[in-house]
Amino acid sequence: MRTFLTLPDVAEALNISMSQTRALIQRGDLEGIQIGGRGQWRVEESKLDEYIERLYAEQRQARAEQNTS
């Protein structure tokens, strides 16, 4: 079964503000879905994990490039 997080849950997990969380979704950096009549956002827990892993990979790559310069 899939587990979905609310935007406040995501903001807390990343230790960022709600506006930063919304911006991540609006830019497409973090995948989310709108559900319900009021269009509330949810982020699948696995998508949050993928986003975090992608950031780690990008930072590892950036450090590796700095070390070869």
C-alpha positions as CSV (number, residue, x, y, z in Angstrom):
1,M,0.0,0.0,0.0
2,R,1.2,3.5,-0.8
3,T,1.8,6.0,1.9
4,F,1.1,9.7,1.2
5,L,2.3,12.7,3.1
6,T,0.7,16.1,3.5
7,L,2.7,19.2,2.7
8,P,3.2,20.0,6.4
9,D,4.6,16.4,6.8
10,V,7.0,17.0,3.8
11,A,8.0,20.4,5.1
12,E,8.8,18.9,8.5
13,A,10.7,16.0,7.0
14,L,12.9,18.4,5.0
15,N,13.0,21.0,7.7
16,I,11.8,23.7,5.3
17,S,8.9,26.1,5.2
18,M,5.5,25.3,3.6
19,S,6.2,27.9,0.9
20,Q,9.4,26.2,0.0
21,T,7.6,22.9,-0.1
22,R,4.9,24.3,-2.4
23,A,7.7,25.7,-4.7
24,L,9.4,22.4,-5.0
25,I,6.1,20.8,-6.2
26,Q,5.2,23.7,-8.5
27,R,8.7,23.6,-10.2
28,G,8.4,19.9,-10.6
29,D,11.4,19.1,-8.4
30,L,9.3,17.0,-6.1
31,E,6.4,15.1,-7.6
32,G,3.0,15.5,-5.9
33,I,-0.7,15.0,-6.6
34,Q,-3.7,17.1,-5.9
35,I,-6.7,15.2,-4.5
36,G,-10.1,15.9,-3.2
37,G,-12.6,18.6,-3.9
38,R,-10.4,21.2,-2.3
39,G,-7.3,20.2,-4.3
40,Q,-5.1,19.4,-1.4
41,W,-1.6,18.2,-2.2
42,R,-0.1,14.8,-1.3
43,V,3.4,13.5,-1.8
44,E,4.0,9.8,-2.0
45,E,6.6,8.8,0.6
46,S,8.6,7.0,-2.1
47,K,8.7,10.2,-4.2
48,L,10.1,12.1,-1.3
49,D,12.7,9.4,-0.8
50,E,13.6,9.6,-4.6
51,Y,13.9,13.4,-4.3
52,I,16.3,13.1,-1.3
53,E,18.4,10.5,-3.1
54,R,18.6,12.6,-6.2
55,L,19.9,15.5,-4.1
56,Y,22.5,13.3,-2.5
57,A,23.6,12.1,-6.0
58,E,23.8,15.7,-7.3
59,Q,25.9,16.8,-4.4
60,R,28.2,13.8,-4.7
61,Q,28.7,14.6,-8.4
62,A,29.4,18.2,-7.7
63,R,32.0,17.3,-5.1
64,A,33.6,14.8,-7.4
65,E,33.8,17.5,-10.1
66,Q,35.4,20.0,-7.6
67,N,38.0,17.4,-6.6
68,T,39.0,16.8,-10.2
69,S,39.4,20.5,-11.0
